[in-house]
Amino acid sequence: MNLVRFPKLFLKEFFEQIKKDPIQDWAATLAFYFMLSIFPFLIFILALFSYLPINIEQIHHFVYEFAPSDLAQVFIDTILEVVAKPKGGLLSFGILASVWTASNGINALMRALNKVHNVDETRSFVKLKLISIFMTLGMVVTFFVILLIPIFGEAILVFLGRIFYFSTETITFINFLGWIISAAIMITALMLTYYIAPNKKLIFGHVVFGAITATLGWLLISYCFSIYVANFNNFSATYGTLGGVIILMFWFYLSGFILIIGGEVNATLYNMRELKKNK
């Protein structure tokens, strides 16, 4: 395919793809399931955090780093008491059952990606549930790694700083490198999601474009949404004490929207390859 014509052909096919799909409806569905899943998911993660040398301030920093302040406060207020419980029993049946509940959000994403790729679900309930639980645990591992990178990175930086002199530019570059590594991990996790979730045989290397689109899009949307919530929102004035919950739902809606857009990118590229193959 002519590389000069490819962007034009891709954009034409992509907009045709998203025009026929009710992405907003799917994103709203995902927001609902994400809302039901997020707190069991975070409770499970925090239960595991209690076994690691991570203090509550570091958890606060992580939550406020990746979510708008109002959302972060909702998270903290709801799940903070979990880490204060005695460690014995935190990984009890109740916490493990939260993985089952949290996997419902992944199930909803799997259904949405099936629709994006125009395929029906033929996998058994047991297989679907096992896949969704596996992917949920994969998300837990991803969160762990993304959290540990800045924590251990800072510890390593302090240790090396006692031996070597680091200029301000060097420290800035190292911190930036940590963000690049975190983004790369997120892209890899989304590649696995886009590869495993739909009931369609895809080539792993081909889903990288959708994963990159979703990662960059999510970071951009979260950043812009944080600015909007901090400076322009009137959710609290309109919804009162429910303002934080409404903000959370809206953020989930935007997150679901961008995840589907990533899937649409992959579906568009797949359709173009198939069209070229059949010519």
JOUR-V272245 format. One line per field, one symbol per residue. psi: psi as a letter, one per 20 degrees, with the letter a starting at -180 (. if undefined). Layout:
psi=???
This chain:
psi=pphhhggghghghghhgihipmhhghhhghgghhghhgghghggghhhhiiqlprhhhggggghhjqqggghhggghhihigiiqqhpihlahgghhhhgghihhhgghggghghgjlqqoiqrgggghgghgghghhhgggggghghghghghggggghhhgqpprhhgggggghhghggghhggggghghghghgqlporpgiijhghggggggggggggghhggghhhiqkghhgiciighggggghghghghghghgghhgghghghgghghhi.
